Amino acid sequence: MSFPTYRRRQGRFSPDSHPKFDYGTRIIYPANQAPTLFDDSNLAENMIGTTPLGLLTLLLLGLISALWTTTASAADLEGKRIDALAQPYLESETVVGMSIGVIQGDQTIVRGYGQLAADDPRKPDEKTIYEIGSVTKTFTGLLLADAVVKGEVELDMPIRIAFTSAIDVPQLEKEAPIRLVHLATHTSGLPRMPDNINPADPNNPYADYDEALLLDFLQKHRLQKSPGQAIAYSNLGAGLLGTLLAAQLQTKYATLLENRIAKPLAMHDTRIALTDSQQSRLAPPLYGDGTPGHAWDFDALAGAGAIRSDVSDLLKYAQAYLDPPQGKLGEAIEIAWKRRQQPIKKSDFAMGLGWHIAHDGQTRFHSGQTGGYHSAIFINRQLNVAVVVLANTATTEIDALAEQLVRLAAGAEEEPREFPQYAKVSAADVKRLAGQYQLAPGFVFAVTAEGTKLMVGLTGQTTHPVYPNSETEWRYKVVDATLTFQLDESGKCTAVELLQNGVRQTANRIK
């Protein structure tokens, strides 16, 4: 559920602007309003672009140099070593199910883990389809490169020229227009999201953001910085690029994707709209705590995150970047791969067309997240390595696994990750926490016990599980917040304290 009148601030993650990305928007609330723990809509402003959690340390030049003494083919990448790295994510219930693909030289390994949902025991595999979120931006960058190769546009073309109708577009000065390359490298000066997005269904936030709304925003918006002055991640910019390419070429973004990338690379399951057969293979979306999420649809901002795909197809995509095919598509891949933007600030990554470039200078990467899926893709030509991880659980933790797999494929020794252990709380002790707690007039925590599990909902929001740090302290997975239950001398719970964004608030028991 969204609260559009509230002021929002960036959470612990930052979308593809680094180092982390916000999957549950944190909200700053007016003093006279009770805080909502999380925005169930995960409003699009912070959702579809992600950056791996520890990428600042990913394959730094020293590691690459050390590993280069052992060729990729010499490091025997056995499936069981991948299994060992993946298993902790399942045992900790960090993910419900996921599909993994790794290319190491001439060897390709595909693995599936977990199950599609708590009530769906099917095991994911290479043909399980997922929403790939902001990995879509790399496809949009490649479509731009393809149009350049074919002489249909130029990288430096001002976006005003690309419009089929005359409109006023944001521009600080005539000498510095927004160009197509700015949209592909997040240097346009446009904001992360348009301020006129107001979805009819907050659980499907992009579905009704159409071209009319996009044009209306562009005609009214005023840039704060000239294009090229800063790298600032923009879902709006990437979506606009897709719409402009489609308009310039007099077609739809989905048609460009199919005809210029998917068909030539035999990526038959890489689409925006799925067939009935493909829909049956779409993994159900789940939030980070395993509760049901929501599939997303796109209109004018399709180029930012609309694609659905599977590991089988994305391995073909990665292989095409490792060894570009002959012809115009291969030329386009080289254009998209090339470094187009140097870091401006120390925290920036260099950019290709749609691709982030890691600090090793070699690894191209992107990750993405929608309302119930997470994706990550890494490609390193020097090592002849690529990794694809797709999950139907919306959690950034997937990025850390993808990084481990890159290092593993490069020949490094990787130890399975250790996740924090939850405390063991008896069903009787959980039961005494159940009740209703009023945070403010009209805002009540509803706490229910299901055996040893504790479920918490706040008025107007979806109920989510919380997890025990101790008998009385419980934490959320979907948002950075904890609940501490207060017991009296008799052991009865009288209140619960919410800690979120450094603010503590107490809700007293009313039932």
C-alpha positions in Angstrom: 0.0 0.0 0.0 1.4 3.4 -0.9 1.3 6.7 0.8 2.0 9.2 -1.9 1.7 12.3 0.2 4.5 11.2 2.5 8.0 12.4 2.0 10.3 9.5 1.0 14.0 9.1 1.5 16.5 6.6 0.2 16.7 3.4 2.2 19.7 1.3 3.0 20.0 0.5 -0.7 20.3 2.8 -3.7 19.1 1.7 -7.1 22.1 0.9 -9.2 23.6 4.0 -7.9 25.8 2.4 -5.4 26.5 0.4 -3.3 23.1 -0.9 -2.5 19.5 -0.8 -3.6 16.2 -0.2 -1.9 13.6 -2.9 -2.3 11.3 -1.8 0.4 11.0 2.0 0.3 11.6 3.6 3.7 9.3 6.4 4.5 9.7 9.5 6.7 6.3 10.3 8.2 4.8 13.5 9.5 5.1 13.8 13.2 1.3 13.3 13.6 1.2 10.2 11.5 2.0 6.7 12.5 4.9 5.2 10.4 4.1 2.5 8.0 6.7 -0.3 8.2 7.0 -0.7 4.5 5.3 0.3 1.3 3.7 -2.9 0.1 3.7 -1.5 -3.4 7.5 -1.2 -3.3 6.8 1.8 -5.4 8.8 1.7 -8.6 11.1 4.6 -7.7 13.3 2.2 -5.8 12.6 -1.2 -7.3 13.9 -2.2 -10.6 17.6 -1.5 -10.6 20.1 -3.1 -8.3 23.7 -3.2 -7.5 25.5 -6.2 -6.0 26.1 -5.8 -2.3 29.8 -6.2 -2.2 30.8 -5.2 -5.7 33.3 -2.7 -4.5 35.5 -5.7 -3.8 34.4 -7.8 -6.8 37.3 -9.1 -8.8 39.7 -6.2 -8.1 42.7 -6.0 -10.3 44.9 -7.9 -7.8 42.5 -10.8 -7.7 42.3 -10.9 -11.5 46.1 -10.8 -11.8 46.4 -13.6 -9.2 43.8 -15.8 -10.9 45.1 -15.2 -14.4 48.0 -17.5 -13.7 45.4 -20.3 -13.7 43.3 -20.4 -16.8 39.5 -20.7 -16.4 39.4 -24.1 -18.0 42.1 -25.4 -15.5 39.8 -24.8 -12.6 37.3 -27.6 -12.6 34.0 -26.1 -11.9 32.0 -29.0 -10.5 28.3 -28.7 -9.9 28.8 -29.7 -6.3 30.9 -26.7 -5.6 28.1 -24.5 -6.9 25.6 -26.5 -4.8 27.7 -25.8 -1.7 27.5 -22.1 -2.2 23.8 -22.1 -3.0 22.7 -24.3 -0.2 23.0 -21.8 2.7 20.5 -19.5 0.8 17.9 -22.3 0.9 18.6 -23.5 4.4 18.3 -19.9 5.8 15.1 -19.4 3.8 16.7 -16.4 2.1 15.3 -17.7 -1.2 12.5 -20.1 -1.9 13.8 -21.2 -5.4 16.4 -20.1 -7.9 18.1 -21.1 -11.2 21.8 -20.6 -11.8 23.9 -20.7 -14.9 27.7 -20.5 -15.2 29.9 -20.3 -18.2 33.6 -21.1 -17.6 35.5 -21.3 -20.9 33.9 -24.1 -22.9 32.0 -25.5 -19.9 28.4 -24.5 -19.0 26.7 -25.6 -15.9 23.0 -25.0 -15.0 21.5 -25.8 -11.6 18.1 -25.4 -10.1 17.4 -25.1 -6.3 14.5 -25.2 -3.9 11.0 -25.1 -5.2 8.7 -22.6 -6.9 6.7 -21.8 -3.8 5.7 -23.2 -0.4 2.7 -24.8 -2.0 4.4 -25.6 -5.3 7.0 -28.3 -5.0 8.3 -28.1 -8.6 12.0 -27.5 -8.7 13.2 -24.5 -10.8 15.4 -25.3 -13.8 17.0 -23.6 -16.8 13.6 -23.1 -18.5 11.8 -21.5 -15.5 10.9 -18.0 -16.4 11.5 -15.0 -14.1 11.1 -11.2 -14.4 14.6 -9.8 -14.8 13.9 -6.2 -13.8 16.8 -3.8 -14.6 18.8 -6.4 -16.5 16.4 -5.2 -19.2 18.5 -2.0 -19.3 21.4 -3.9 -20.9 19.0 -5.0 -23.7 17.9 -1.4 -24.2 21.6 -0.4 -24.4 22.2 -3.1 -27.0 19.1 -2.0 -29.0 20.6 1.5 -29.1 23.9 0.1 -30.3 22.1 -2.0 -32.9 20.3 1.1 -34.3 23.7 2.9 -34.4 25.3 0.1 -36.4 22.4 0.2 -38.9 22.6 3.9 -39.3 19.2 4.6 -37.8 20.4 6.8 -34.9 23.6 8.2 -33.5 24.8 7.9 -29.9 25.1 11.6 -29.7 21.7 12.3 -31.2 19.8 14.8 -29.0 16.6 13.3 -27.7 14.6 16.2 -29.1 15.4 14.9 -32.6 14.4 11.3 -31.7 10.9 12.4 -30.8 8.3 12.0 -33.6 6.4 15.1 -32.4 7.6 18.5 -31.3 7.7 18.8 -27.6 9.8 20.8 -25.1 12.3 18.5 -23.5 14.4 19.2 -20.4 17.5 21.2 -21.2 19.5 23.7 -19.2 21.4 25.2 -22.1 21.3 24.8 -25.8 24.9 23.6 -25.9 24.2 20.7 -23.6 21.1 18.7 -24.8 20.2 15.3 -23.4 21.6 12.8 -25.9 20.7 9.1 -26.4 24.1 8.0 -24.9 23.2 10.0 -21.8 20.1 7.8 -21.3 22.1 4.6 -21.6 24.8 5.7 -19.2 22.7 7.4 -16.5 24.2 10.8 -17.2 21.1 12.5 -18.5 20.4 14.6 -15.4 16.9 13.1 -15.3 15.6 11.9 -11.9 15.4 8.3 -10.9 11.6 8.3 -11.4 9.1 10.8 -12.8 7.1 12.7 -10.2 3.8 12.1 -12.0 3.7 8.3 -11.5 0.5 7.5 -9.5 -0.4 3.9 -10.2 -4.0 2.7 -10.0 -2.7 -0.5 -8.6 0.3 0.1 -6.3 1.3 -3.6 -6.6 1.8 -3.1 -10.4 3.3 0.4 -10.4 4.4 0.8 -14.0 1.5 -0.7 -15.8 -0.5 2.5 -16.4 2.4 4.9 -16.9 1.9 5.6 -20.6 3.5 7.8 -23.2 1.1 10.7 -22.5 2.3 10.8 -18.9 5.9 10.5 -19.9 5.6 13.4 -22.4 3.7 15.5 -19.9 6.6 15.0 -17.3 9.3 15.8 -19.8 7.6 19.1 -20.9 7.2 20.3 -17.3 10.5 19.0 -15.8 13.5 21.3 -15.3 17.0 19.7 -15.1 19.1 20.5 -12.0 22.3 19.5 -13.7 23.4 19.6 -17.3 23.7 16.2 -19.0 27.1 14.5 -18.5 27.9 16.2 -15.2 27.0 13.3 -13.0 26.2 9.6 -13.0 22.8 9.3 -11.3 20.8 6.1 -11.9 17.6 6.8 -13.7 14.8 4.3 -14.3 13.1 7.1 -16.1 16.1 7.6 -18.5 16.4 4.0 -19.4 12.6 3.7 -20.0 12.6 6.9 -22.1 15.5 5.4 -24.2 13.4 2.4 -25.0 10.4 4.5 -25.9 12.5 6.8 -28.1 14.1 4.0 -30.0 10.7 2.4 -30.7 9.3 5.8 -31.9 12.3 6.5 -34.1 12.0 3.1 -35.7 8.2 3.2 -35.9 7.5 0.1 -33.9 7.1 -1.2 -30.3 9.9 -1.9 -27.8 8.7 -5.5 -27.5 9.0 -5.9 -31.3 12.5 -4.5 -31.3 13.5 -6.9 -28.5 12.1 -9.9 -30.4 13.4 -9.1 -33.9 16.8 -7.6 -33.1 18.0 -9.6 -30.1 15.8 -12.6 -29.1 15.3 -14.2 -32.5 18.9 -13.7 -33.8 20.3 -15.3 -30.6 17.6 -18.0 -30.4 16.4 -16.6 -27.1 12.8 -18.0 -27.5 11.7 -17.3 -23.9 12.9 -13.7 -23.7 9.9 -11.6 -24.0 7.7 -9.0 -22.4 4.3 -10.6 -23.0 4.4 -14.4 -22.4 2.5 -17.0 -24.3 0.2 -19.3 -22.4 2.8 -22.0 -22.5 5.5 -19.6 -21.2 3.2 -18.3 -18.5 2.9 -21.8 -17.1 6.7 -21.7 -16.6 6.7 -18.3 -14.9 7.8 -18.7 -11.3 5.3 -17.1 -8.9 6.6 -13.8 -7.4 7.6 -13.8 -3.7 8.7 -11.0 -1.4 12.0 -11.3 0.5 10.2 -13.1 3.4 8.6 -15.6 1.1 5.1 -14.1 1.2 3.3 -13.7 -2.2 4.6 -10.8 -4.3 3.2 -9.3 -7.5 4.1 -9.6 -11.2 4.8 -6.3 -12.9 3.8 -4.9 -16.3 5.2 -1.9 -18.1 4.1 0.6 -20.7 6.1 3.7 -21.6 9.0 2.7 -19.3 9.4 -0.9 -20.6 13.0 -0.3 -21.5 13.8 0.0 -17.8 12.6 -3.3 -16.6 9.9 -5.2 -18.5 11.7 -8.3 -19.8 11.0 -11.8 -18.6 13.5 -14.6 -19.4 15.1 -17.8 -18.2 18.6 -19.0 -17.4 18.9 -20.9 -20.7 18.3 -17.7 -22.7 20.4 -15.4 -20.6 23.4 -17.8 -21.0 23.0 -17.4 -24.7 23.0 -13.7 -24.2 26.1 -13.8 -22.0 27.8 -16.1 -24.5 27.1 -13.6 -27.3 29.0 -11.0 -25.2 31.9 -13.3 -24.5 32.2 -14.2 -28.2 30.2 -11.8 -30.4 28.6 -13.4 -33.5 29.5 -12.2 -37.0 27.4 -9.5 -38.5 25.7 -6.3 -37.4 24.5 -7.8 -34.0 28.1 -8.7 -33.2 29.2 -5.1 -34.0 26.4 -3.8 -31.8 27.5 -6.0 -28.9 31.0 -4.5 -29.2 29.6 -1.0 -29.2 27.5 -1.8 -26.1 30.4 -3.5 -24.3 32.8 -0.5 -24.8 33.4 1.8 -21.9 31.3 4.9 -22.7 31.4 6.8 -19.4 34.3 7.1 -16.9 33.5 7.4 -13.2 32.9 11.0 -12.1 32.9 10.4 -8.4 34.9 7.8 -6.5 31.8 5.8 -5.8 30.8 5.6 -9.4 31.2 2.7 -11.7 32.2 3.2 -15.4 29.4 2.5 -17.9 29.0 0.7 -21.2 25.6 1.1 -22.9 23.4 -0.2 -20.1 26.2 -2.1 -18.4 28.0 -1.2 -15.2 31.7 -1.9 -15.4 33.3 -3.2 -12.2 36.5 -1.7 -10.8 38.6 -4.5 -12.4 37.8 -2.8 -15.7 36.8 -6.1 -17.2 33.6 -7.3 -15.6 30.3 -6.1 -17.0 27.3 -6.6 -14.7 23.8 -5.7 -13.9 21.1 -6.9 -11.5 17.5 -6.2 -11.1 14.4 -6.6 -9.0 10.7 -6.3 -9.4 7.8 -7.1 -7.1 8.8 -10.7 -6.4 11.9 -11.5 -8.4 15.7 -10.8 -8.4 18.2 -11.2 -11.2 22.0 -10.9 -11.6 24.3 -11.3 -14.6 28.1 -10.9 -14.7 30.3 -11.3 -17.7 34.1 -11.2 -17.9 35.8 -11.7 -21.2 39.3 -11.8 -19.9 38.4 -14.8 -17.8 35.9 -16.2 -20.3 33.4 -16.4 -17.4 29.7 -15.5 -17.1 27.2 -16.0 -14.3 23.4 -15.8 -14.3 21.3 -16.1 -11.1 17.5 -15.8 -11.2 15.3 -16.1 -8.2 11.6 -15.6 -7.5 12.4 -14.1 -4.1 12.9 -10.4 -4.0 16.2 -10.2 -2.1 19.5 -8.4 -2.7 21.3 -11.4 -1.1 21.3 -13.0 -4.6 23.9 -10.5 -5.7 26.4 -11.8 -3.1 25.9 -15.3 -4.4 26.5 -14.2 -8.0 29.7 -12.6 -6.9 30.9 -15.7 -5.2 30.1 -17.7 -8.4 32.1 -15.3 -10.5 35.1 -15.8 -8.2 34.6 -19.5 -8.1 34.5 -19.7 -11.9 37.7 -17.6 -12.0 39.5 -20.2 -9.9 39.2 -18.8 -6.4 38.4 -20.8 -3.4 35.0 -19.8 -2.0 33.5 -20.8 1.3 29.8 -21.2 1.7 28.2 -18.2 3.3 27.1 -18.3 6.9 23.8 -16.6 7.6 22.7 -15.3 11.1 20.9 -18.0 13.0 17.5 -17.4 14.4 16.8 -18.0 18.1 14.6 -21.0 19.0 11.4 -19.9 20.6 8.8 -22.3 21.8 5.2 -22.2 20.6 4.0 -21.3 24.1 6.4 -18.3 24.3 5.4 -17.2 20.8 1.7 -17.5 21.6 1.9 -15.0 24.5 3.2 -12.3 22.1 0.0 -12.5 20.0 -2.4 -9.7 20.4 -3.2 -6.2 19.1 -1.0 -3.2 19.8 -1.9 0.4 19.1 0.8 2.5 17.6 -1.3 5.6 17.1 -5.1 6.2 16.5 -6.1 4.1 13.6 -2.8 2.2 13.4 -2.7 -1.1 15.1 -0.2 -4.0 15.0 -2.1 -7.3 14.6 0.3 -10.0 15.9 -0.7 -13.7 15.4 1.1 -16.9 16.4 1.2 -19.9 14.1 3.1 -22.5 16.1 6.6 -21.2 16.4 6.1 -18.5 13.7 5.0 -15.0 14.4 3.1 -12.9 11.9 2.7 -9.2 12.1 0.5 -6.8 10.2 -0.1 -3.1 10.5 -3.4 -1.4 9.7 -3.8 -1.2 5.9 -0.8 -3.4 5.1 0.0 -6.9 4.2 0.9 -9.3 7.1 4.5 -10.5 7.1 6.5 -12.9 9.2 9.1 -11.7 11.7 12.1 -13.7 12.8 13.5 -14.1 16.4 16.7 -12.6 17.5 15.6 -13.6 21.0 12.4 -14.6 22.8 11.3 -10.9 22.8 13.2 -9.3 19.9 12.0 -10.1 16.3 13.1 -8.7 13.0 11.6 -8.3 9.5 13.2 -9.5 6.3 11.2 -7.2 4.0 12.3 -4.0 5.7 15.1 -3.0 8.1 13.1 -2.9 11.3 12.8 -4.8 14.6 10.0 -5.3 17.1 10.8 -5.7 20.8 8.0 -7.1 23.0 7.9 -5.9 26.6 6.9 -8.4 29.3 5.7 -7.6 32.8 6.7 -9.5 35.9 4.1 -12.2 35.2 5.4 -12.8 31.7 2.4 -11.1 30.0 3.3 -9.0 27.0 2.1 -5.4 27.5 3.7 -3.5 24.6 5.9 -3.7 21.6 8.6 -1.3 20.5 9.2 -0.6 16.9 12.8 0.4 15.8 13.0 1.7 12.3 15.4 4.2 10.7 16.9 4.9 14.2 13.5 5.9 15.6 11.9 4.0 18.5 8.1 4.0 19.0 6.0 2.1 21.4 2.7 0.4 20.7 0.7 -0.5 23.8 -1.4 -3.7 24.0 -5.1 -3.1 23.5 -6.3 -6.7 23.1 
